[in-house]
Amino acid sequence: MKKRIYRVRTQYIFEGVFEVVGESREEARQKVIQDCGMVMGGNIQSTLPDEEINWAFSTQPEVRTGQITVQEEQTK
């Protein structure tokens, strides 16, 4: 039987909270959008000073799969 290569559309969803210091909701929102994130294969990160940020995230993401398509058949 020939093996095939499949493309599986996948989402990893990490959910948590960032606690940031700000003068308004919009400022807090902008700080999270601009200064906080996650590095693939790494950790939650922020460029904000430690006294302005705290976070709590689950280390186990929700995994969702979607459409699966055949990319090609292998001949080996």
Backbone atoms as SQL, in Angstrom:
CREATE TABLE atoms (id INTEGER PRIMARY KEY, chain TEXT, resi INTEGER, resn TEXT, atom TEXT, x REAL, y REAL, z REAL);
INSERT INTO atoms VALUES
  (1, 'A', 1, 'MET', 'N', 0.837, -1.178, 0.000),
  (2, 'A', 1, 'MET', 'CA', 0.000, 0.000, 0.000),
  (3, 'A', 1, 'MET', 'C', 0.884, 1.245, 0.000),
  (4, 'A', 2, 'LYS', 'N', 0.573, 2.171, -0.875),
  (5, 'A', 2, 'LYS', 'CA', 1.335, 3.410, -0.945),
  (6, 'A', 2, 'LYS', 'C', 0.946, 4.327, 0.204),
  (7, 'A', 3, 'LYS', 'N', 1.959, 4.961, 0.781),
  (8, 'A', 3, 'LYS', 'CA', 1.684, 5.949, 1.830),
  (9, 'A', 3, 'LYS', 'C', 1.469, 7.293, 1.169),
  (10, 'A', 4, 'ARG', 'N', 0.645, 8.117, 1.816),
  (11, 'A', 4, 'ARG', 'CA', 0.338, 9.444, 1.302),
  (12, 'A', 4, 'ARG', 'C', 0.762, 10.499, 2.301),
  (13, 'A', 5, 'ILE', 'N', 0.983, 11.678, 1.809),
  (14, 'A', 5, 'ILE', 'CA', 1.245, 12.819, 2.682),
  (15, 'A', 5, 'ILE', 'C', -0.064, 13.594, 2.806),
  (16, 'A', 6, 'TYR', 'N', -0.476, 13.822, 4.032),
  (17, 'A', 6, 'TYR', 'CA', -1.718, 14.542, 4.296),
  (18, 'A', 6, 'TYR', 'C', -1.420, 15.910, 4.904),
  (19, 'A', 7, 'ARG', 'N', -2.159, 16.894, 4.487),
  (20, 'A', 7, 'ARG', 'CA', -2.080, 18.221, 5.094),
  (21, 'A', 7, 'ARG', 'C', -3.289, 18.354, 6.013),
  (22, 'A', 8, 'VAL', 'N', -3.025, 18.502, 7.320),
  (23, 'A', 8, 'VAL', 'CA', -4.085, 18.589, 8.323),
  (24, 'A', 8, 'VAL', 'C', -4.077, 20.004, 8.885),
  (25, 'A', 9, 'ARG', 'N', -5.106, 20.767, 8.571),
  (26, 'A', 9, 'ARG', 'CA', -5.225, 22.132, 9.095),
  (27, 'A', 9, 'ARG', 'C', -5.470, 22.043, 10.598),
  (28, 'A', 10, 'THR', 'N', -4.639, 22.747, 11.391),
  (29, 'A', 10, 'THR', 'CA', -4.668, 22.610, 12.844),
  (30, 'A', 10, 'THR', 'C', -4.562, 23.965, 13.519),
  (31, 'A', 11, 'GLN', 'N', -5.280, 24.123, 14.635),
  (32, 'A', 11, 'GLN', 'CA', -5.170, 25.313, 15.486),
  (33, 'A', 11, 'GLN', 'C', -4.819, 24.858, 16.890),
  (34, 'A', 12, 'TYR', 'N', -3.856, 25.535, 17.495),
  (35, 'A', 12, 'TYR', 'CA', -3.542, 25.333, 18.903),
  (36, 'A', 12, 'TYR', 'C', -4.000, 26.597, 19.614),
  (37, 'A', 13, 'ILE', 'N', -4.900, 26.435, 20.559),
  (38, 'A', 13, 'ILE', 'CA', -5.476, 27.592, 21.228),
  (39, 'A', 13, 'ILE', 'C', -5.045, 27.599, 22.685),
  (40, 'A', 14, 'PHE', 'N', -4.236, 28.597, 23.031),
  (41, 'A', 14, 'PHE', 'CA', -3.811, 28.796, 24.406),
  (42, 'A', 14, 'PHE', 'C', -4.661, 29.903, 24.976),
  (43, 'A', 15, 'GLU', 'N', -5.225, 29.674, 26.139),
  (44, 'A', 15, 'GLU', 'CA', -6.091, 30.683, 26.741),
  (45, 'A', 15, 'GLU', 'C', -5.565, 31.043, 28.112),
  (46, 'A', 16, 'GLY', 'N', -5.591, 32.318, 28.407),
  (47, 'A', 16, 'GLY', 'CA', -5.127, 32.795, 29.702),
  (48, 'A', 16, 'GLY', 'C', -5.370, 34.276, 29.829),
  (49, 'A', 17, 'VAL', 'N', -4.674, 34.903, 30.771),
  (50, 'A', 17, 'VAL', 'CA', -4.849, 36.343, 30.986),
  (51, 'A', 17, 'VAL', 'C', -3.488, 37.018, 31.132),
  (52, 'A', 18, 'PHE', 'N', -3.425, 38.241, 30.651),
  (53, 'A', 18, 'PHE', 'CA', -2.324, 39.148, 30.935),
  (54, 'A', 18, 'PHE', 'C', -2.886, 40.207, 31.872),
  (55, 'A', 19, 'GLU', 'N', -2.177, 40.500, 32.940),
  (56, 'A', 19, 'GLU', 'CA', -2.533, 41.602, 33.829),
  (57, 'A', 19, 'GLU', 'C', -1.499, 42.689, 33.576),
  (58, 'A', 20, 'VAL', 'N', -1.948, 43.848, 33.055),
  (59, 'A', 20, 'VAL', 'CA', -1.034, 44.930, 32.708),
  (60, 'A', 20, 'VAL', 'C', -1.449, 46.220, 33.401),
  (61, 'A', 21, 'VAL', 'N', -0.465, 47.061, 33.663),
  (62, 'A', 21, 'VAL', 'CA', -0.709, 48.382, 34.253),
  (63, 'A', 21, 'VAL', 'C', -1.033, 49.336, 33.110),
  (64, 'A', 22, 'GLY', 'N', -2.102, 50.123, 33.270),
  (65, 'A', 22, 'GLY', 'CA', -2.464, 51.089, 32.247),
  (66, 'A', 22, 'GLY', 'C', -3.419, 52.132, 32.777),
  (67, 'A', 23, 'GLU', 'N', -3.554, 53.218, 32.032),
  (68, 'A', 23, 'GLU', 'CA', -4.458, 54.293, 32.421),
  (69, 'A', 23, 'GLU', 'C', -5.881, 54.079, 31.920),
  (70, 'A', 24, 'SER', 'N', -6.063, 53.142, 30.975),
  (71, 'A', 24, 'SER', 'CA', -7.396, 52.872, 30.438),
  (72, 'A', 24, 'SER', 'C', -7.449, 51.447, 29.899),
  (73, 'A', 25, 'ARG', 'N', -8.656, 50.981, 29.621),
  (74, 'A', 25, 'ARG', 'CA', -8.822, 49.658, 29.012),
  (75, 'A', 25, 'ARG', 'C', -8.119, 49.587, 27.664),
  (76, 'A', 26, 'GLU', 'N', -8.272, 50.656, 26.876),
  (77, 'A', 26, 'GLU', 'CA', -7.663, 50.674, 25.550),
  (78, 'A', 26, 'GLU', 'C', -6.137, 50.633, 25.631),
  (79, 'A', 27, 'GLU', 'N', -5.555, 51.356, 26.592),
  (80, 'A', 27, 'GLU', 'CA', -4.109, 51.309, 26.756),
  (81, 'A', 27, 'GLU', 'C', -3.658, 49.901, 27.148),
  (82, 'A', 28, 'ALA', 'N', -4.385, 49.269, 28.054),
  (83, 'A', 28, 'ALA', 'CA', -4.055, 47.897, 28.461),
  (84, 'A', 28, 'ALA', 'C', -4.156, 46.953, 27.266),
  (85, 'A', 29, 'ARG', 'N', -5.208, 47.112, 26.480),
  (86, 'A', 29, 'ARG', 'CA', -5.407, 46.277, 25.287),
  (87, 'A', 29, 'ARG', 'C', -4.247, 46.464, 24.309),
  (88, 'A', 30, 'GLN', 'N', -3.859, 47.699, 24.049),
  (89, 'A', 30, 'GLN', 'CA', -2.764, 47.979, 23.118),
  (90, 'A', 30, 'GLN', 'C', -1.434, 47.411, 23.612),
  (91, 'A', 31, 'LYS', 'N', -1.195, 47.483, 24.910),
  (92, 'A', 31, 'LYS', 'CA', 0.038, 46.912, 25.461),
  (93, 'A', 31, 'LYS', 'C', 0.091, 45.413, 25.208),
  (94, 'A', 32, 'VAL', 'N', -1.032, 44.729, 25.400),
  (95, 'A', 32, 'VAL', 'CA', -1.062, 43.276, 25.174),
  (96, 'A', 32, 'VAL', 'C', -0.843, 42.969, 23.697),
  (97, 'A', 33, 'ILE', 'N', -1.512, 43.708, 22.817),
  (98, 'A', 33, 'ILE', 'CA', -1.371, 43.468, 21.377),
  (99, 'A', 33, 'ILE', 'C', 0.057, 43.735, 20.913),
  (100, 'A', 34, 'GLN', 'N', 0.663, 44.815, 21.395),
  (101, 'A', 34, 'GLN', 'CA', 1.973, 45.226, 20.901),
  (102, 'A', 34, 'GLN', 'C', 3.156, 44.598, 21.643),
  (103, 'A', 35, 'ASP', 'N', 2.987, 44.280, 22.932),
  (104, 'A', 35, 'ASP', 'CA', 4.140, 43.904, 23.747),
  (105, 'A', 35, 'ASP', 'C', 4.097, 42.495, 24.331),
  (106, 'A', 36, 'CYS', 'N', 3.063, 41.738, 24.044),
  (107, 'A', 36, 'CYS', 'CA', 2.935, 40.407, 24.641),
  (108, 'A', 36, 'CYS', 'C', 2.705, 39.374, 23.550),
  (109, 'A', 37, 'GLY', 'N', 3.145, 38.145, 23.807),
  (110, 'A', 37, 'GLY', 'CA', 2.925, 37.100, 22.823),
  (111, 'A', 37, 'GLY', 'C', 3.496, 35.771, 23.260),
  (112, 'A', 38, 'MET', 'N', 3.598, 34.869, 22.294),
  (113, 'A', 38, 'MET', 'CA', 4.131, 33.543, 22.540),
  (114, 'A', 38, 'MET', 'C', 5.066, 33.197, 21.387),
  (115, 'A', 39, 'VAL', 'N', 6.179, 32.582, 21.713),
  (116, 'A', 39, 'VAL', 'CA', 7.143, 32.156, 20.710),
  (117, 'A', 39, 'VAL', 'C', 6.917, 30.673, 20.454),
  (118, 'A', 40, 'MET', 'N', 6.818, 30.294, 19.172),
  (119, 'A', 40, 'MET', 'CA', 6.652, 28.878, 18.837),
  (120, 'A', 40, 'MET', 'C', 7.814, 28.086, 19.432),
  (121, 'A', 41, 'GLY', 'N', 7.499, 27.039, 20.174),
  (122, 'A', 41, 'GLY', 'CA', 8.513, 26.215, 20.794),
  (123, 'A', 41, 'GLY', 'C', 9.144, 26.863, 22.017),
  (124, 'A', 42, 'GLY', 'N', 8.592, 28.003, 22.415),
  (125, 'A', 42, 'GLY', 'CA', 9.162, 28.732, 23.544),
  (126, 'A', 42, 'GLY', 'C', 8.118, 29.014, 24.605),
  (127, 'A', 43, 'ASN', 'N', 8.186, 30.200, 25.140),
  (128, 'A', 43, 'ASN', 'CA', 7.340, 30.566, 26.273),
  (129, 'A', 43, 'ASN', 'C', 6.499, 31.798, 25.977),
  (130, 'A', 44, 'ILE', 'N', 5.605, 32.090, 26.914),
  (131, 'A', 44, 'ILE', 'CA', 4.900, 33.360, 26.907),
  (132, 'A', 44, 'ILE', 'C', 5.961, 34.437, 27.110),
  (133, 'A', 45, 'GLN', 'N', 5.833, 35.554, 26.400),
  (134, 'A', 45, 'GLN', 'CA', 6.831, 36.603, 26.529),
  (135, 'A', 45, 'GLN', 'C', 6.189, 37.975, 26.556),
  (136, 'A', 46, 'SER', 'N', 6.935, 38.953, 27.055),
  (137, 'A', 46, 'SER', 'CA', 6.501, 40.339, 27.050),
  (138, 'A', 46, 'SER', 'C', 7.724, 41.239, 27.051),
  (139, 'A', 47, 'THR', 'N', 7.619, 42.361, 26.357),
  (140, 'A', 47, 'THR', 'CA', 8.692, 43.344, 26.367),
  (141, 'A', 47, 'THR', 'C', 8.432, 44.423, 27.424),
  (142, 'A', 48, 'LEU', 'N', 7.343, 44.292, 28.176),
  (143, 'A', 48, 'LEU', 'CA', 7.033, 45.248, 29.240),
  (144, 'A', 48, 'LEU', 'C', 7.892, 44.955, 30.467),
  (145, 'A', 49, 'PRO', 'N', 8.166, 45.972, 31.278),
  (146, 'A', 49, 'PRO', 'CA', 8.909, 45.733, 32.527),
  (147, 'A', 49, 'PRO', 'C', 8.122, 44.795, 33.450),
  (148, 'A', 50, 'ASP', 'N', 8.838, 44.001, 34.240),
  (149, 'A', 50, 'ASP', 'CA', 8.201, 43.018, 35.123),
  (150, 'A', 50, 'ASP', 'C', 7.159, 43.640, 36.048),
  (151, 'A', 51, 'GLU', 'N', 7.375, 44.869, 36.497),
  (152, 'A', 51, 'GLU', 'CA', 6.422, 45.496, 37.417),
  (153, 'A', 51, 'GLU', 'C', 5.132, 45.946, 36.719),
  (154, 'A', 52, 'GLU', 'N', 5.079, 45.859, 35.386),
  (155, 'A', 52, 'GLU', 'CA', 3.874, 46.245, 34.645),
  (156, 'A', 52, 'GLU', 'C', 3.109, 45.063, 34.075),
  (157, 'A', 53, 'ILE', 'N', 3.595, 43.844, 34.275),
  (158, 'A', 53, 'ILE', 'CA', 2.976, 42.692, 33.614),
  (159, 'A', 53, 'ILE', 'C', 2.984, 41.459, 34.510),
  (160, 'A', 54, 'ASN', 'N', 1.937, 40.676, 34.380),
  (161, 'A', 54, 'ASN', 'CA', 1.845, 39.358, 35.001),
  (162, 'A', 54, 'ASN', 'C', 0.947, 38.544, 34.086),
  (163, 'A', 55, 'TRP', 'N', 1.142, 37.243, 34.042),
  (164, 'A', 55, 'TRP', 'CA', 0.262, 36.435, 33.202),
  (165, 'A', 55, 'TRP', 'C', 0.042, 35.062, 33.788),
  (166, 'A', 56, 'ALA', 'N', -1.054, 34.457, 33.330),
  (167, 'A', 56, 'ALA', 'CA', -1.402, 33.090, 33.727),
  (168, 'A', 56, 'ALA', 'C', -2.009, 32.406, 32.502),
  (169, 'A', 57, 'PHE', 'N', -1.330, 31.399, 31.985),
  (170, 'A', 57, 'PHE', 'CA', -1.796, 30.661, 30.820),
  (171, 'A', 57, 'PHE', 'C', -1.684, 29.172, 31.085),
  (172, 'A', 58, 'SER', 'N', -2.621, 28.411, 30.558),
  (173, 'A', 58, 'SER', 'CA', -2.540, 26.965, 30.610),
  (174, 'A', 58, 'SER', 'C', -1.407, 26.520, 29.698),
  (175, 'A', 59, 'THR', 'N', -0.676, 25.503, 30.108),
  (176, 'A', 59, 'THR', 'CA', 0.394, 24.982, 29.261),
  (177, 'A', 59, 'THR', 'C', -0.116, 23.916, 28.294),
  (178, 'A', 60, 'GLN', 'N', -1.368, 23.538, 28.423),
  (179, 'A', 60, 'GLN', 'CA', -1.964, 22.548, 27.522),
  (180, 'A', 60, 'GLN', 'C', -2.982, 23.237, 26.612),
  (181, 'A', 61, 'PRO', 'N', -2.680, 23.374, 25.333),
  (182, 'A', 61, 'PRO', 'CA', -3.608, 24.060, 24.441),
  (183, 'A', 61, 'PRO', 'C', -4.800, 23.188, 24.071),
  (184, 'A', 62, 'GLU', 'N', -5.851, 23.853, 23.664),
  (185, 'A', 62, 'GLU', 'CA', -6.959, 23.155, 23.008),
  (186, 'A', 62, 'GLU', 'C', -6.496, 22.930, 21.568),
  (187, 'A', 63, 'VAL', 'N', -6.696, 21.727, 21.054),
  (188, 'A', 63, 'VAL', 'CA', -6.259, 21.412, 19.698),
  (189, 'A', 63, 'VAL', 'C', -7.497, 21.169, 18.848),
  (190, 'A', 64, 'ARG', 'N', -7.589, 21.908, 17.744),
  (191, 'A', 64, 'ARG', 'CA', -8.699, 21.736, 16.804),
  (192, 'A', 64, 'ARG', 'C', -8.122, 21.365, 15.445),
  (193, 'A', 65, 'THR', 'N', -8.703, 20.368, 14.825),
  (194, 'A', 65, 'THR', 'CA', -8.293, 20.021, 13.470),
  (195, 'A', 65, 'THR', 'C', -9.436, 20.325, 12.528),
  (196, 'A', 66, 'GLY', 'N', -9.077, 20.635, 11.305),
  (197, 'A', 66, 'GLY', 'CA', -10.074, 20.976, 10.297),
  (198, 'A', 66, 'GLY', 'C', -9.911, 20.113, 9.078),
  (199, 'A', 67, 'GLN', 'N', -9.954, 20.747, 7.922),
  (200, 'A', 67, 'GLN', 'CA', -9.898, 20.051, 6.650),
  (201, 'A', 67, 'GLN', 'C', -8.608, 19.248, 6.509),
  (202, 'A', 68, 'ILE', 'N', -8.748, 18.036, 5.966),
  (203, 'A', 68, 'ILE', 'CA', -7.597, 17.176, 5.700),
  (204, 'A', 68, 'ILE', 'C', -7.582, 16.901, 4.207),
  (205, 'A', 69, 'THR', 'N', -6.452, 17.215, 3.553),
  (206, 'A', 69, 'THR', 'CA', -6.338, 16.996, 2.113),
  (207, 'A', 69, 'THR', 'C', -5.106, 16.159, 1.828),
  (208, 'A', 70, 'VAL', 'N', -5.162, 15.394, 0.733),
  (209, 'A', 70, 'VAL', 'CA', -4.012, 14.613, 0.292),
  (210, 'A', 70, 'VAL', 'C', -3.110, 15.542, -0.517),
  (211, 'A', 71, 'GLN', 'N', -1.847, 15.623, -0.118),
  (212, 'A', 71, 'GLN', 'CA', -0.887, 16.461, -0.837),
  (213, 'A', 71, 'GLN', 'C', -0.265, 15.717, -2.000),
  (214, 'A', 72, 'GLU', 'N', 0.208, 14.508, -1.731),
  (215, 'A', 72, 'GLU', 'CA', 0.833, 13.702, -2.781),
  (216, 'A', 72, 'GLU', 'C', 0.981, 12.283, -2.284),
  (217, 'A', 73, 'GLU', 'N', 1.224, 11.387, -3.219),
  (218, 'A', 73, 'GLU', 'CA', 1.483, 9.995, -2.843),
  (219, 'A', 73, 'GLU', 'C', 2.975, 9.745, -2.876),
  (220, 'A', 74, 'GLN', 'N', 3.456, 8.994, -1.895),
  (221, 'A', 74, 'GLN', 'CA', 4.864, 8.608, -1.887),
  (222, 'A', 74, 'GLN', 'C', 5.011, 7.308, -2.653),
  (223, 'A', 75, 'THR', 'N', 6.113, 7.152, -3.345),
  (224, 'A', 75, 'THR', 'CA', 6.318, 5.945, -4.165),
  (225, 'A', 75, 'THR', 'C', 7.188, 4.916, -3.475),
  (226, 'A', 76, 'LYS', 'N', 7.712, 5.217, -2.308),
  (227, 'A', 76, 'LYS', 'CA', 8.578, 4.271, -1.588),
  (228, 'A', 76, 'LYS', 'C', 7.773, 3.244, -0.860);
